[in-house]
Amino acid sequence: MLLKKGSKGNEVKNIQQALGINADGIYGSQTAAHVEAYQSKKSFDVTGKVTEELYIIMVGAKPIPSHDEFITVWGIKQDNDSTTSEVYIDGVQQFYSIEDEYREKKVHGETRVPDGIRKLALRHSPKFSKEYLVNPDGSFEIVRAKHATQEQKDLWKPHQLIWMTDVPNFEFILLHWGNTDDSTNGCLCVGTIPGILKGQAAVLSSRSCYKKWYPTMAKRIAKGGVNIEYKRDHLNDA
């Protein structure tokens, strides 16, 4: 995490309140000047920027990202191959995700989508939909096709995947299962906990996580009007 000129949000408000200045949530020149004065007084490096360590000293708690959308993807670490994030549902952290790394210029299959708010929808995927069957009763319960009973195979249909629409310079960005960035070309792979697989950053128990949370997410998305917000660019300044 790094707060600097141009940053906005609740974390900025908390810093401003700690400094005793107008808490408008916008990190402008005045906020930067007060941070510099604070750093000088405390004999810290005078940068006018707030790292996570300085935030904890000033506010007395770790920063908690704001979550104004149905789903928020909050980056927690990145390396040269991947980005690991916490995923929040209605403001509560529920699972983790992994995706490709940050690049200023897109390289196909090796670049995460840009930060921002995207409308969510459901769509059929020729590759992934057939992997799970969905209960037609409106519950959005899913079962892996190869484990389905004969009755389920007869009555349930291939499920639709969660789709992040209108992503600049990307198309068909989906939320699905997968353990490492090798499983994605910009899509979001989910898992219960972060870990390491064969030396790579990973999310674990991916399919069980997907099966557990798909009904909750799909049911809301089917009603329309819900978004996902990606917030990982703060990792670039760490």
C-alpha positions as CSV (number, residue, x, y, z in Angstrom):
1,M,0.0,0.0,0.0
2,L,1.2,3.5,-0.8
3,L,-0.9,6.7,-0.4
4,K,0.3,9.7,-2.4
5,K,-0.9,12.7,-4.3
6,G,-3.9,11.6,-6.3
7,S,-5.0,8.8,-3.9
8,K,-8.6,8.8,-2.8
9,G,-10.8,6.9,-0.4
10,N,-11.3,6.0,3.3
11,E,-7.6,5.3,3.9
12,V,-6.8,8.9,2.9
13,K,-9.6,10.2,5.2
14,N,-8.1,8.2,8.1
15,I,-4.7,9.8,7.5
16,Q,-6.3,13.3,7.3
17,Q,-8.2,12.7,10.6
18,A,-4.9,11.6,12.2
19,L,-3.3,14.8,11.1
20,G,-6.2,16.9,12.2
21,I,-7.0,18.4,8.8
22,N,-10.0,18.5,6.6
23,A,-10.9,14.8,5.9
24,D,-12.2,14.9,2.3
25,G,-10.6,11.7,1.3
26,I,-8.5,13.3,-1.4
27,Y,-4.7,13.2,-1.1
28,G,-3.8,16.7,-2.4
29,S,-0.9,19.1,-1.9
30,Q,-2.2,20.1,1.6
31,T,-2.3,16.5,2.8
32,A,1.2,15.8,1.3
33,A,2.6,18.9,3.1
34,H,1.1,17.8,6.5
35,V,2.5,14.3,6.0
36,E,5.9,15.7,5.3
37,A,5.7,17.9,8.4
38,Y,4.7,14.8,10.4
39,Q,7.6,12.7,8.9
40,S,10.1,15.5,9.7
41,K,8.8,15.8,13.3
42,K,9.1,12.1,13.9
43,S,12.5,11.8,12.2
44,F,11.2,9.6,9.3
45,D,12.3,10.0,5.7
46,V,10.4,13.0,4.4
47,T,8.6,11.8,1.3
48,G,5.1,13.1,1.6
49,K,3.9,9.6,1.0
50,V,2.3,7.1,3.3
51,T,3.4,3.5,3.3
52,E,1.5,0.8,5.1
53,E,4.0,0.9,8.0
54,L,3.5,4.6,8.4
55,Y,-0.2,4.3,8.1
56,I,-0.3,1.8,11.0
57,I,1.8,4.3,13.1
58,M,-0.4,7.2,12.3
59,V,-3.8,5.6,12.4
60,G,-3.1,2.8,14.9
61,A,-4.5,0.0,12.7
62,K,-3.9,-1.7,9.4
63,P,-5.6,-0.2,6.4
64,I,-8.9,-1.7,5.5
65,P,-9.9,-1.1,1.9
66,S,-13.2,0.4,1.2
67,H,-15.7,-1.9,-0.6
68,D,-18.5,0.0,-2.3
69,E,-19.3,-2.7,-4.9
70,F,-20.7,-6.2,-4.6
71,I,-17.3,-7.8,-5.3
72,T,-14.0,-6.1,-4.6
73,V,-10.6,-7.6,-5.6
74,W,-8.0,-6.1,-3.3
75,G,-4.4,-6.9,-4.2
76,I,-2.1,-8.1,-1.4
77,K,1.0,-9.2,-3.3
78,Q,2.5,-9.5,-6.8
79,D,5.6,-10.9,-8.5
80,N,6.9,-11.1,-12.0
81,D,4.3,-13.7,-13.0
82,S,1.1,-13.2,-10.9
83,T,-1.0,-11.1,-8.6
84,T,-2.7,-12.4,-5.5
85,S,-5.7,-10.6,-4.0
86,E,-8.3,-10.8,-1.3
87,V,-11.8,-11.0,-2.6
88,Y,-14.6,-9.3,-0.7
89,I,-18.3,-10.0,-1.0
90,D,-20.4,-7.1,0.3
91,G,-17.4,-5.7,2.2
92,V,-16.5,-9.0,3.9
93,Q,-13.3,-10.9,2.8
94,Q,-14.4,-14.4,1.8
95,F,-11.7,-15.9,-0.4
96,Y,-8.6,-15.2,-2.5
97,S,-7.8,-14.9,-6.2
98,I,-4.8,-15.2,-8.5
99,E,-4.4,-13.6,-11.9
100,D,-1.6,-12.5,-14.3
101,E,1.0,-9.9,-13.4
102,Y,0.8,-6.1,-14.0
103,R,2.2,-4.8,-17.3
104,E,2.1,-1.3,-18.6
105,K,1.7,-2.7,-22.1
106,K,-0.6,-5.7,-22.6
107,V,1.0,-9.0,-23.5
108,H,-1.6,-11.6,-24.5
109,G,-2.0,-14.2,-21.7
110,E,0.5,-12.5,-19.4
111,T,-1.3,-9.3,-18.2
112,R,-3.9,-8.7,-15.6
113,V,-6.8,-6.4,-16.4
114,P,-6.6,-2.8,-15.3
115,D,-8.1,-1.5,-12.1
116,G,-11.6,-0.1,-12.2
117,I,-15.2,-0.9,-11.8
118,R,-16.8,-3.4,-14.2
119,K,-20.4,-4.5,-14.6
120,L,-21.0,-8.1,-13.9
121,A,-23.1,-10.5,-16.1
122,L,-23.4,-14.2,-16.8
123,R,-22.4,-15.8,-20.1
124,H,-21.8,-19.2,-21.6
125,S,-18.3,-20.3,-22.1
126,P,-17.5,-23.0,-24.6
127,K,-14.5,-24.1,-22.5
128,F,-15.8,-23.9,-19.0
129,S,-19.6,-24.0,-18.9
130,K,-19.8,-27.8,-19.4
131,E,-17.6,-28.4,-16.4
132,Y,-20.5,-27.7,-14.0
133,L,-24.2,-28.2,-14.3
134,V,-26.6,-25.7,-12.6
135,N,-29.8,-26.5,-10.8
136,P,-32.8,-25.0,-12.9
137,D,-34.8,-24.2,-9.7
138,G,-33.2,-20.7,-9.4
139,S,-30.9,-21.6,-6.5
140,F,-27.9,-21.6,-8.8
141,E,-26.6,-24.7,-7.0
142,I,-23.9,-26.3,-9.2
143,V,-22.4,-29.8,-9.4
144,R,-19.3,-30.9,-11.3
145,A,-20.6,-32.6,-14.4
146,K,-18.5,-35.8,-14.0
147,H,-19.9,-36.3,-10.5
148,A,-23.5,-35.6,-11.4
149,T,-26.3,-38.1,-10.9
150,Q,-28.2,-39.4,-13.9
151,E,-31.1,-37.2,-12.9
152,Q,-28.9,-34.1,-12.7
153,K,-27.4,-34.9,-16.1
154,D,-30.9,-35.2,-17.5
155,L,-32.4,-32.0,-15.9
156,W,-29.6,-29.6,-15.1
157,K,-27.9,-27.4,-17.7
158,P,-24.3,-26.3,-18.3
159,H,-23.7,-23.3,-16.0
160,Q,-23.0,-19.8,-17.1
161,L,-19.8,-18.1,-15.9
162,I,-19.4,-14.8,-14.1
163,W,-18.3,-12.3,-16.7
164,M,-16.6,-8.9,-16.2
165,T,-17.9,-6.8,-19.0
166,D,-16.4,-3.7,-20.8
167,V,-12.8,-4.3,-19.8
168,P,-10.7,-2.0,-22.0
169,N,-8.5,-4.0,-24.4
170,F,-9.7,-7.3,-23.0
171,E,-12.7,-9.6,-23.8
172,F,-14.4,-12.5,-22.1
173,I,-12.8,-11.9,-18.7
174,L,-14.3,-14.5,-16.4
175,L,-14.2,-15.7,-12.8
176,H,-13.4,-19.4,-12.6
177,W,-11.4,-22.0,-10.9
178,G,-7.6,-22.5,-11.3
179,N,-4.6,-22.6,-9.0
180,T,-1.9,-20.5,-10.6
181,D,-1.6,-17.8,-13.3
182,D,-1.0,-20.6,-15.8
183,S,-4.7,-21.2,-15.6
184,T,-5.7,-17.7,-16.8
185,N,-5.4,-15.4,-19.7
186,G,-6.5,-12.3,-17.7
187,C,-9.3,-14.1,-15.9
188,L,-9.7,-14.3,-12.1
189,C,-9.0,-17.7,-10.6
190,V,-10.4,-18.1,-7.0
191,G,-9.3,-20.2,-4.1
192,T,-9.9,-20.7,-0.4
193,I,-6.3,-19.7,0.7
194,P,-3.1,-18.5,-0.9
195,G,-0.2,-20.8,-1.1
196,I,2.6,-22.2,-3.3
197,L,2.4,-24.9,-6.0
198,K,5.5,-26.1,-7.7
199,G,7.3,-23.0,-6.7
200,Q,4.6,-20.7,-8.0
201,A,2.2,-18.3,-6.2
202,A,-1.2,-20.0,-6.1
203,V,-4.6,-20.2,-4.6
204,L,-5.6,-23.5,-3.1
205,S,-8.9,-25.5,-2.9
206,S,-10.0,-23.6,-6.0
207,R,-12.9,-25.9,-7.2
208,S,-14.4,-26.2,-3.7
209,C,-14.2,-22.4,-3.3
210,Y,-15.9,-21.9,-6.7
211,K,-18.6,-24.3,-6.0
212,K,-19.3,-22.7,-2.6
213,W,-19.5,-19.1,-3.8
214,Y,-20.9,-19.4,-7.3
215,P,-24.6,-19.6,-6.2
216,T,-24.3,-16.5,-4.0
217,M,-22.6,-14.5,-6.8
218,A,-24.6,-15.8,-9.7
219,K,-28.0,-15.3,-8.0
220,R,-27.2,-11.6,-7.4
221,I,-25.7,-11.0,-10.8
222,A,-28.7,-12.6,-12.5
223,K,-30.9,-9.8,-11.0
224,G,-28.7,-7.2,-12.6
225,G,-27.1,-4.0,-11.5
226,V,-24.0,-5.3,-9.6
227,N,-20.3,-4.6,-10.2
228,I,-16.9,-5.8,-9.4
229,E,-14.1,-3.4,-8.5
230,Y,-10.4,-4.3,-9.1
231,K,-8.0,-2.5,-6.7
232,R,-4.4,-3.7,-7.1
233,D,-2.4,-0.8,-8.5
234,H,-1.3,0.2,-5.0
235,L,1.0,-2.9,-5.3
236,N,3.0,-1.2,-8.1
237,D,4.2,1.5,-5.6
238,A,5.2,-0.9,-2.8
